[in-house]
Amino acid sequence: ETGVTQSPTHLIKTRGQQVTLRCSSQSGHNTVSWYQQALGQGPQFIFQYYREEENGRGNFPPRFSGLQFPNYSSELNVNALELDDSALYLCASSQTGDYGYTFGSGTRLTVV
Amino acid sequence: NEVEQSPQNLTAQEGEFITINCSYSVGISALHWLQQHPGGGIVSLFMLSSGKKKHGRLIATINIQEKHSSLHITASHPRDSAVYICAVRSSETSGSRLTFGEGTQLTVNP
């Protein structure tokens, strides 16, 4: 049984640039959620994807967007990066009807 | 905040009994206790919807009526040092989003 893999693990970008983060879901899971965790805080829900469609969104602007692919892996895209976007980005996969989650190790994004 | 944890920081001596508390303000379908190490990865410890669960030296309890949960660590060890996070899956919103507490930084000294 594979876990959730996120790539890259670390990334440094310049303000105004765009970034794409990737997440593979655990085998058998069809839902992927993305979270942003600022230093010293709990993760905040960005959005969730189910069957390749966004299925719930937190309080994040439209420059945060995503995709889910037929194999249930997912991407998080952030345009026009701001300094406050510096954070750990976590993804979690789950299966509809099951309340368990598997988390990835996160991508640490630094915007300079 | 929908999920509140206490304390924010906790320092203990090896062998001590530790309790971390979590209160929430929404109806839930499940509550999770998670462990996060300095590298950032999150490990699921428990998922609760009622009662009590035990795994090794860890015990988690939940009181649905009082909207409160506790995580206990018996005979604490330095390797237990980590951030412990409470998260709830609300029954009042669609989808499977989790709402997280701010976490409790636990340091166990030898």
Interface residues (C-beta under 8 A of the other chain):
Chain A: T31 S33 Y35 Q37 G40 Q41 G42 P43 Q44 F45 Q48 Y50 N55 G56 G58 L88 L90 A92 S94 T96 Y99 G100 Y101 T102 F103 G104 S105 G106 R108
Chain B: V3 S29 A30 H32 L34 G39 G40 G41 I42 V43 S44 M47 S49 I85 A87 R89 T93 S94 G95 S96 R97 L98 T99 F100 G101 E102 G103
